[in-house]
Amino acid sequence: MRIAIIGGHGQIALQLTGLLSERGQQVLGVIRNPEHAAEVEAAGGEPVVLDLEQRGAAELAAALQGVDAVVFAAGAGPGSGTERKYTVDRDGSVRLAEAAEQAGIRRFLQISTMGAGKPATGGDESWIAYIDAKTQAENDLRARDLDWTILRPGRLLDDAPTGAVRLADTVPAGSIPRADVAAVLSELLVTGAGAGRVLELISGDSTVEDSVKAL
């Protein structure tokens, strides 16, 4: 399988690239900054330099020819202004979904966040914009005729992976290492499980394989 990860230099994206390449999958890491190409290659992926904010869906679709599945892992990141929450977290996902439709790619995994799907409570202006942008991105994807899965992880940690997760339509608030998020994404991609589902994810007591198999 040939898989494109948009936002290929992110922490989850790089770990997902490594896991997928270990499983014999081909991975394209779509990145904005050419200086990040070496890290994508080191993780086992093939870097593709393309600025999602500056390119249209047709150009992105052309770059994705021959791809079987896409993962939206891009994000404006901490410290970015409210405007980029919309141009990256919302508009980037919408543009990728349009490109997937144009390129005939049905499988689409979107990394969202716990709290999306409803108005943000508390937090500053940037956080409210982030939740709103993620919610709008989810709503757009859910309306499309694609084999989509939306994954909403809890608070992200840089801890070592535990391999034990809780994955369901709804889970309590919690946290999870980025490495475990990558492992769940890898399993969803390889098995094809979770299509048409919005799933929440935190650390738990079931293996990644059993959690995905139970969907």
Solvent accessible surface area in square Angstrom, and as a share of the most:
residue,aa,sasa,rsa
1,M,90,0.40
2,R,63,0.23
3,I,0,0.00
4,A,0,0.00
5,I,0,0.00
6,I,3,0.01
7,G,20,0.19
8,G,0,0.00
9,H,56,0.25
10,G,33,0.32
11,Q,102,0.45
12,I,16,0.08
13,A,0,0.00
14,L,35,0.17
15,Q,70,0.31
16,L,1,0.00
17,T,0,0.00
18,G,16,0.16
19,L,57,0.29
20,L,0,0.00
21,S,36,0.23
22,E,142,0.64
23,R,102,0.37
24,G,64,0.61
25,Q,31,0.14
26,Q,108,0.48
27,V,6,0.03
28,L,4,0.02
29,G,1,0.01
30,V,4,0.02
31,I,6,0.03
32,R,147,0.54
33,N,47,0.24
34,P,86,0.54
35,E,145,0.65
36,H,51,0.23
37,A,24,0.19
38,A,68,0.53
39,E,82,0.37
40,V,0,0.00
41,E,102,0.46
42,A,93,0.72
43,A,25,0.20
44,G,43,0.41
45,G,10,0.10
46,E,87,0.39
47,P,32,0.20
48,V,33,0.19
49,V,80,0.46
50,L,18,0.09
51,D,35,0.18
52,L,17,0.09
53,E,50,0.22
54,Q,124,0.55
55,R,103,0.38
56,G,40,0.39
57,A,13,0.10
58,A,70,0.55
59,E,84,0.38
60,L,1,0.00
61,A,6,0.04
62,A,67,0.52
63,A,39,0.30
64,L,1,0.00
65,Q,112,0.50
66,G,62,0.60
67,V,10,0.06
68,D,74,0.38
69,A,0,0.00
70,V,0,0.00
71,V,0,0.00
72,F,1,0.00
73,A,22,0.17
74,A,17,0.13
75,G,46,0.44
76,A,15,0.11
77,G,33,0.32
78,P,141,0.89
79,G,89,0.85
80,S,20,0.13
81,G,45,0.43
82,T,44,0.25
83,E,131,0.59
84,R,84,0.31
85,K,12,0.05
86,Y,52,0.20
87,T,40,0.23
88,V,10,0.06
89,D,2,0.01
90,R,65,0.24
91,D,38,0.20
92,G,1,0.01
93,S,1,0.01
94,V,35,0.20
95,R,56,0.21
96,L,0,0.00
97,A,1,0.00
98,E,63,0.28
99,A,0,0.00
100,A,0,0.00
101,E,78,0.35
102,Q,110,0.49
103,A,23,0.18
104,G,62,0.60
105,I,5,0.02
106,R,108,0.39
107,R,26,0.09
108,F,0,0.00
109,L,1,0.01
110,Q,2,0.01
111,I,18,0.09
112,S,5,0.03
113,T,18,0.10
114,M,35,0.16
115,G,29,0.28
116,A,3,0.02
117,G,43,0.41
118,K,132,0.56
119,P,120,0.76
120,A,27,0.21
121,T,124,0.72
122,G,55,0.53
123,G,60,0.57
124,D,95,0.49
125,E,131,0.59
126,S,34,0.22
127,W,106,0.37
128,I,83,0.42
129,A,8,0.06
130,Y,52,0.20
131,I,3,0.02
132,D,55,0.28
133,A,0,0.00
134,K,9,0.04
135,T,22,0.13
136,Q,66,0.29
137,A,1,0.01
138,E,1,0.00
139,N,82,0.42
140,D,38,0.20
141,L,1,0.00
142,R,122,0.44
143,A,90,0.70
144,R,44,0.16
145,D,113,0.58
146,L,14,0.07
147,D,53,0.28
148,W,27,0.10
149,T,1,0.00
150,I,0,0.00
151,L,1,0.01
152,R,28,0.10
153,P,3,0.02
154,G,7,0.07
155,R,164,0.60
156,L,61,0.30
157,L,40,0.20
158,D,110,0.57
159,D,85,0.44
160,A,77,0.60
161,P,85,0.54
162,T,89,0.52
163,G,33,0.32
164,A,28,0.22
165,V,1,0.00
166,R,121,0.44
167,L,18,0.09
168,A,36,0.28
169,D,79,0.41
170,T,105,0.61
171,V,10,0.06
172,P,71,0.44
173,A,96,0.75
174,G,32,0.31
175,S,28,0.18
176,I,0,0.00
177,P,4,0.02
178,R,50,0.18
179,A,15,0.12
180,D,1,0.00
181,V,0,0.00
182,A,0,0.00
183,A,26,0.20
184,V,0,0.00
185,L,0,0.00
186,S,2,0.01
187,E,18,0.08
188,L,0,0.00
189,L,5,0.03
190,V,53,0.31
191,T,74,0.43
192,G,39,0.37
193,A,25,0.20
194,G,9,0.09
195,A,51,0.40
196,G,44,0.42
197,R,76,0.28
198,V,27,0.15
199,L,0,0.00
200,E,19,0.09
201,L,0,0.00
202,I,14,0.07
203,S,45,0.29
204,G,33,0.32
205,D,135,0.70
206,S,46,0.29
207,T,66,0.38
208,V,10,0.06
209,E,94,0.42
210,D,78,0.40
211,S,10,0.06
212,V,3,0.02
213,K,162,0.69
214,A,87,0.68
215,L,56,0.28
